[in-house]
Amino acid sequence: MGKTTKDQLGRIVPKQSGQMPPPVVILVRPQLGENIGGSVRAMLNFGLTELRLVAPRDGWPNPAADAMAAGAIPVLKAAKVYATTADAIADLQYVMAATARRRELEIPVMGTQEAGGQFRSWQSQGQRTGILFGPEKAGLTNDDVVLSDVIITYPINPAFQSLNLAQAVGVFSYIWAESAGELLPPMFEDMKQNPAKRDDLVRMMEHLETELESSGFFYPEQKSSLMKRNIRAPFIRANMTEQEVRTMRGMIKALVKGRGKARKLD
């Protein structure tokens, strides 16, 4: 997850640089507290931190949500509760509705490949946004969906469209994070190693070829040039790192001379 900070209420929020916050996640009439907790956990995994609940069936707060929320309790505790969907999105400027069912409504439909970028675009324009998810049993009603600007639908198996609420929120949370375009999370950037310099790679291959030649590997002699090219090709394709080249040279040396041990012949 990217860098976070805390607001005055102690809520975990991502650091922003002149942009509006990420999309608000709105769960409309959610039924199980466990699914609410699981949704919050998935949200925070991918940097979404604002949850709104519309008329949760079992009331709020719901102790069943806490265990599933795990380390995302601050986000869960900051969730706001509304009586209607219209109330929950009143301060937002753009809203998407997540649904797998076809709707007889004149609302644009967007796939997952476009949705993240669309939210980023709205965010960069200073617009507050949100996404609606319906209750576990029946999903959003048309009265909910008609309040949205866009329908987002997942490439789900049409023969089995039963996606758990927390799973659905998790999929969207990933879509949001992935749309940032980062190749690797920051925590892994310092693990990337430098590719070997071509000179070091060539000297490693020459070392190998010299020892193979000493062992009589290149036979018949007239084919030695072709054989050497065939040996070099996979090493070039491997895009070896500096450490890998050093390790390979150590292996060649150990095979030829042994590592402090006399070689025993059969």
N, C-alpha and C positions, 0 to 999 in steps of 0.2 A: 504494500500500500504506500501511497505517496506521503509526503510530510503532512502532519496534522497539528492543530492547535486546539485550544479550548476557548469557548466564548464565556460571557459573564455568568451563564447558567451552568457552567461546567460541562457543556456538551462538546463532544469531539467533532471538530469540523475541519475540512481540508483547507490548507492555506491557499488563498486566491491572490491573483495578481491583476487587479483592476477588472475582474469579471464578476458576473452574478454567480450565486451559488449553483451547485449542480441541481438536477431535477429533484423535485419533491416526489416521494413515493406515497401514493394514496391508496390504502386498502379499503375498499367499499364493502361494508357489512361483513367483515371477516368473521369466521365462526370459531375456529380453534385457536386458543392462546398459543399453543405450540407452533402453529404456522406463523403467527405474528412474530414470535421470538426468532424462528428460523429465518424469516424474511429480513429482520433487522441484522442478523448475523451476516447474511449474504450481502446486504447493502454495505455494511462497513468494510467487509473484505475488499470491496472495489471502490470505496471512497464516497459512497452516498450516505448522507447523515441526517436527513430530515424525513420523518415519518408522520403521516396524518392518517387517522382512522375515522371512518364514517360509520356510526352506529354499530359498533362491534356487538355481536350477538350476546356474548357473555359478560358484557359490561367492561369497564376499565377503571383502574388497573386490573390485570389478570395475572395472578401468580404463575399460571402455567406457561406464560411467555418467558419468564425470567430464566429458567433453566436452559432453554433452547437458545436464548440470546447470548449466552456465554459472556465474552469480553465486551459485547456491544451494549451492555446494560445502560450506559449513559445516553445512548441514542434512544433506547427503548423508553427510558424514563422521561425523555424530552418530547415524546410523541404527543400530538395534539388530537383531541377528539371533537368531531363535528356531528351535527344531527343529520345533515344532508350532503350529497355530493356537491351541490351548488355552493354550499357554505365552504366546503373544504378547498375549493378551487377559486374562490372569489377574488383573491389577490394575485392570481397567476394570469399570465398573458397568453401562454400557449400550453396546450394539454394534449397528450396522447392517451389513447385507450387501448390496453392490451386485450385482445380477444382472438380466439381461434375460430369463432363462428361467423359465417357470412351474415352481413346485416343489410337490410333493405333501406339503407340510408345513403344520402348523397355526401359521403365523407371520404376523402382520399385514404387509400390503404398503402401502407409502407412496410417493406420488409426489414429484416434485422440489419442488412448491410448498409442501409441508408439512415436508419433511425438515429444511431449514435451521432453521426455527422450533423443531422438536422438539429438535434439538441445542442450540439456544440455551436452551431451557427446562431441559434436563438440566444444562447448564453453570451456569445461574443458581442451580440447587439444590445446587451443589457436587459434582456427579457427574463422574467421569472417563469419557470416551466414546471410541469409535473406529469406524472404518468399514473393512470388509473388501473387498478386490478380489482376484479370482482370476487364475490364470495366463492368458497370452495365448491359448493354444490351446483350452482347454476351459472356462475360468471356474471358479468355486467349485464344490466338490462339496457334496452334501447334508450330509455330515458337517461341513463348514465352516459352512454356512448355519444348521444347527440350533443352533449356538452363539450366534446373534444374536437380538436382541429384535425387530428389524424388518427387513424386506426393503425396500430402496429400488430403484425401477426408473425408468429414464429414458423419456421419450416418444419412443422410437426407432422408426425405420421397421421394421415387422415383417418386411418382405421383405428387409431387409439389416441385420442386428443385429451386424455385425462392427465393434465399436468398439475401437480401439487402447487398450492399457492406460493409456498416458500421457494420451490424450484423455479416457478415463473419469475419471481422477483430476482432470484439469483441469476437467471439467464439475462434479464435486462441489465442487472448491475454489471455483469461482464461486458455486455454490449457497450455500456457507457464507458467503462474503463478502457476497453480495446480501442474505442474511437479516438483516444488521445494520440494514438499513433506511436507510442513508445515501443521500441524494439525489445527492450529488456527493462524489468523493474530496476530502480536505482541500486537496490541492494546487491544486484548481480553484476553491475557494470564493472566493479573493480576486480572481478574474477576473470575478465577477458584477458587473454595473454596475447602478446605481440606475435604476429607471424614471423617465421624465421627469415633472415636476410637470404637472398638468393645465393650469395657467396658461401654462406655457411651450409646451405642445403647442397650446393654443388660439391663442396669439400667432403661432406658426409657421404655422398654417393660415390665420389672418387675413392674414399676410404674403403667402402664396401666392395667396389669393383676390384681394387688392388688385392684385397684378401681373397676374393673369389677367384681371381686370376692365379694367385699363388696356390690355391687348392686344386687347380685344374678344371674349374667349373666351365670355362669358356671353350667348349669343344663342339664341333671343329673350329679351328682358329678363324677361318674365313667368315664365320657367322658371329664373331664376337661383337662387332659393331651393332648389329641388329639386336643381339641379346642385351647389350648394355642399354640401348634405347628402350627396350621393353621393361627393363628393371627400373629405369628412371621415371618412366611415365606415371606409374601409380604414386610415387613419392611426390611428384609435382602436383598431381590432382589432390593429394591429401591435405594441402595447405597447412603443413606442419608448423608448430610453434617453435620458438627458440628452445624451450625446455625439451620438447619432443626430439629435436635434432640432437641436443646434448645427450639425451637418454639413448638414442639410437647409436650414437658413436661409442658410448660406453658399452652397449651390448655387443657391438662388433668386436671391440677390444677384448671383452671378457670371453667371447667365443673362441678367439684366436689364441690368447695367452693364458686364459684362466684367471681367476681372481685370487692370487696367492696360493694356489694349489697346483701341484704337478698333475699334468694330464696323464691319465692312464689309458693305455692302448689295449684293446682286446687281444 
